[in-house]
Amino acid sequence: MPRYAQIVMGPAGSGKSTYCSTMIQHAEAVNRSVQVVNLDPAAEHFDYPVMADIRELIQVDDVMEDDSLRFGPNGGLVFCMEYFANNFDWLEESLGHVEDDYILFDCPGQIELYTHLPVMRQLVEQLQQWEFRVCGVFLVDSQFMVESFKFISGVMAALSAMVSLEIPQVNIMTKMDLLNQKAKKEIEKYLDPDMYTMTEDNSDTFRSQKFKKLTKAICGLIDDYSMVRFLPFDRTDEEGINIVLQHIDASIQYGEDLEFKEPKEVDEEPSNANYDEFFQG
């Protein structure tokens, strides 16, 4: 049977660890088994257990303290990820081989990992060799996306990851629960946007005609090919979380090979002890 993986990506602060935590809680509520692997060597803490942690292999702080390397935070993280790519046997040993595995890989936020560095693509190809069906999950903070130009920037980042990794990808606007009602209504137009209308509405703000022409060309490309759409993610909305998970599951065909499981039996009547407690006054 195949195994399943979500590559959880997005800029720093976009809510990747919160997303993983929410998915773990949702999976427990619906009686599903979901595991998390931390691939951020600069991570500090989690509020959920992880089945594997890259910090057991290498940590950013150790790299930065190495006088022979002299890396800063960003260079140190890139070094850690390249070291990880050369030691996939550690990951293979940590994952084991359990049929029907469903694993979230919580990745670092450095955008260059998804643009011009080969590390994440190498990870995807390795997981596919291990019979994983892989889906990219790209997160963008909804509070960042309330302006047209910021939205276009977020779209380009998501598109860059999609082109680089060449896997099914679900794009998500996180932290919807932190928006007020006015902002939520405003952001609805960005979930399934009309890129042409968006550029026309902001045509007066362009100072350069060359920049205006370039922006229209980019928006037209995205709109014509329906390349990027976003799903809202509110960690307090169980129905919304389930919709997101259904989109991801469909992209990796999760559930098609599973055997039907009977739901857990629940006692229809409470025990006598509970009756006694209820009628005690």
N, C-alpha and C positions, 0 to 999 in steps of 0.2 A: 504493500500500500504506500501511496505517496506521503510525504511530509509537507508541512505548510509553514510559510514564513512571511512576516511583515517586516520590511526594512523601514523603520520609522525615522524620517529625515526632517530637516527644517532648520532655519536659522536659530542661533542661540536665543533662548528665551521664548521660543514659539510654543512651548508646552509639551515637549516630547515625553519627558518623564511623567508628567501629569496624565497625558494620554495613556501611557502604559499602565499606570496605576488604576485609572478609570476602567480600562479594558479588563484588567485582572478582576476587579470587583464585579463588573458586569458578568464576566464569564462564570464566576462563582455563583452568582444569583441564578443563572440559567443552567447550571450544572454542566459547564464545559471546562475542559482542561486547557489552560493557556499558560505558557511559561515566558519569562523575559530573560534576555541576555543583554548585559550592559557592555556596549562597545565604546563608551566614552572614557578614555583614560584620565580625564580631568574631573570626572563626576565626584561629588562629595558624599551624598547620602540618598537613600531611597526609602519609601515607606511600604515597600513590598519586597518579597524574597526574589533573588535572581538565581537562575540555574547555572550561570557562568558569568564571570566578571573579568573584563580585560585587565583590570588593575592587579589581578593575581599574576598576570604575565608581565606587564610593564605599566609604569605610572609616569605621568607628565612631570611631577615634582622631582622624581629621581633623575629624569633626563635633564631637566633644567639645572640640577645641582651638580651634574657631571662637568667638571672643568675642561675636559677634553672635547666636549661638544659645544658648549656655550650657546645653547638655544634659548630663545625667549618662549613665552607661552604658546604662541601659534606654531613656531618652528618645532617646538617640543612635541606638540600634539601630532603634527604631520609625521615626525620621526616615529612616534609610537604606532601610528596606523600603518606605516610602511613596515615596521618591525612585525606587527601583527600579521600583515599579508605574507610575510616570509615564514610564519609559524602557524599556519592553518591547522597543523596537526594537533596543536593545543586545543583549538576550538572543536575539532572532530572528537577528541577524547572527552572533552567537557560535555558535548551534546549526547554522546553515546549513540545508540540507534534504536529508537522506540517507534514503532509504527504509529501513524496518525499523530505525530508530534505537531503542535501548533505553537510557534515561537515568535515573539516580538523581539526584534533586534533594535535596541535603543542606541542610536548612532550619535556621534558628535555633531555640533552645529556649524563647523567651518565649511563655508560654501564651496571652497576649492576642492573638497573631497568629492563633490558631485558635478564638477565642471571639467577640470583638466587633469586631475590626478587619477591614476588607474585603480586605487585601492578598493573603492566600493564596487566597481565593476568586477574586479577580481573576486571579491567576496560573493557577489551574486552568482558568478559562473561556478565558484566552488560549491555553493549551496545547491545549485542545479545538478552538479555532478553527484551530490549526495541525495538526489531524488527529492529535493524540496521544490514545491511550487511557490514561486516568490512574487510578492506584490510590493511595490513601493508605496509608502504612505507619506506624503509630503505635507507638512504642517506650516501654516502661516497664521500669525497672531491677527485676529479680526480687528483688534484695536489699531493695527497698523494699516489696515486695508480700507479705511473710510474715506480716502481721497483717491481720485482717479489715477494720478501719477504714481502714487505708492502702490496702488493695486496692480498697475502695469508692471512695476518692478517685481512684485511678488509673483505675478504670472510668469515672467521671464525666468525667475529662479526655479519655479516648479517645472517649467518647460525644459530648462537646462538639465535638470536631474533626469527627466523623462527620456530625453534624447541620449544622455550619457549612458544610462543603465539599460535601456531597451527592454523594460519589463512593464507589465500592467501597472498603472499608477493611479491612486485615488488621492485627490487633493482636498485638504480639509482646512477650514477656517476655525481655529480654536478660540477658546475663552469667550464664547458667545454669552456665557452666563455673567460676564463682567460688564456687558454693554447695557446702557439704559434703553428704554423702549424706543426712543427717538432714533438712537444709533442702530438698533436692530432693524427698524424699518428702512433706514438709509442704506444699510449694507445688503439688503435683499437683492438689490439690482446688481450686486457684484457676484452673486452666487452663480447665476447663469447670464452673464453680461452680453449686451449688444455693444461690441467694441467700436463699431462705426459711430453709433450714437454718442458713446462716451467721449470720443475724440472731438466730435462736432460740438458737444456741450462745453468743452474746455478749449475751443479753438482760439478764444480771445487771450488766453494766458500764454500762448506760445510767443516767445520773443524772436526766435530764429525760424525762418521759413524752411531751412534745411532740417532743423530738428522736428518741425511740424510734419514735414513730408515723411521723415524716417519713422516717427511715431505712428502715423497713419498706416504706413506700410506694414509695420510690426503688428498693429492691431488687426489689420485686414487679414494677414496671414493666420493669426490665431482664430479669428472669427470664421473665416472661410472653411477651415479644416476642423473646426470644433475641437481644438487641441486641449484646452484647459477649462475645466469646470470645477467648482468647489462645493463641498458639502459642509453645512454648519455643524459644529460640535459643541454642545452644551453639556458639561459633565453632570449637571443635575437633571437632565432629561433622558430617562431610560429609553423612551421610544426613539428619540433622535440617535442615541448611541447604537441602538439595535439596527437602525437604518444604515448607519455608517458601516457597521460590521457586516451587514448583508451585502453591501456593494463590494467590500473587500473579499468576502467569501466567494461571491459570484466570479470575481476576476481570477481567482485561483482554483475554482471548481471545488471548493471545500464542501463536503457533505455528500457528494455524489457516490462515493465509495463506502460510506459508513453504513453499518448495520443499524436497524431501528432499535432504539433503547426504550424500554418501558419507563414511564415516569415513576418516581419514588412513591410508594404507597403511604398514604397519610391516614392515621386513625380518624374515623368519622366521629367517634364519641370519646370524650376524655375519660381517663381512668377513674376508678372510684376515689383514689386519693385526691384527685382534682375536684371531684364533687364535694368531698368533705371540706376542702379548703374554701370552696365557693360559698357553701352554706353556713360556714362558721361566722358568727356575728359577735 
